[in-house]
Amino acid sequence: MRPEFESPNQRMRRRLSSRLLLGPAIGLCVGLAAGAIVGTTVSSPGRPAFWLALVGCSVFATMVGALVGGYSSLESPDPGAEPSDTESPVLDRPELTREEHEVSGRHR
């Protein structure tokens, strides 16, 4: 199916699946690098504190990457296609609006 004829649900599913793979992968790489730096700063490589920092940073960054990847797959609907509880939310409804007139002789 060509992308210009995809339904919004198909487009969302395609974006979500690719970004939910890419986000945690990038997060894991960043977490490993940050964990290695923190672990080396706190302790020498190979010690339990090093491995704890490496694993902790990796898990945290992977979860943050998944969250950011999931959020980045969302998009705003096209103008005029927003979900609403009314049929025409952008039109003026005369029963809800009134014209204001200047009252002379009064100060606010």
ChimeraX attribute file (.defattr): number of C-alpha atoms within 10 A of each C-alpha:
attribute: neighborCount
match mode: 1-to-1
recipient: residues
	/A:1	5
	/A:2	5
	/A:3	8
	/A:4	7
	/A:5	9
	/A:6	11
	/A:7	10
	/A:8	10
	/A:9	9
	/A:10	12
	/A:11	14
	/A:12	14
	/A:13	13
	/A:14	12
	/A:15	17
	/A:16	18
	/A:17	13
	/A:18	13
	/A:19	21
	/A:20	19
	/A:21	14
	/A:22	16
	/A:23	22
	/A:24	24
	/A:25	17
	/A:26	17
	/A:27	24
	/A:28	23
	/A:29	15
	/A:30	17
	/A:31	26
	/A:32	21
	/A:33	15
	/A:34	18
	/A:35	24
	/A:36	20
	/A:37	17
	/A:38	17
	/A:39	24
	/A:40	18
	/A:41	12
	/A:42	12
	/A:43	15
	/A:44	12
	/A:45	14
	/A:46	10
	/A:47	11
	/A:48	12
	/A:49	16
	/A:50	21
	/A:51	18
	/A:52	14
	/A:53	23
	/A:54	21
	/A:55	18
	/A:56	17
	/A:57	24
	/A:58	23
	/A:59	18
	/A:60	14
	/A:61	24
	/A:62	22
	/A:63	17
	/A:64	18
	/A:65	25
	/A:66	21
	/A:67	16
	/A:68	16
	/A:69	24
	/A:70	20
	/A:71	14
	/A:72	14
	/A:73	17
	/A:74	11
	/A:75	9
	/A:76	7
	/A:77	10
	/A:78	7
	/A:79	6
	/A:80	9
	/A:81	8
	/A:82	10
	/A:83	9
	/A:84	8
	/A:85	7
	/A:86	7
	/A:87	8
	/A:88	10
	/A:89	12
	/A:90	8
	/A:91	7
	/A:92	9
	/A:93	10
	/A:94	8
	/A:95	6
	/A:96	6
	/A:97	8
	/A:98	8
	/A:99	5
	/A:100	6
	/A:101	6
	/A:102	6
	/A:103	8
	/A:104	6
	/A:105	5
	/A:106	6
	/A:107	5
	/A:108	3
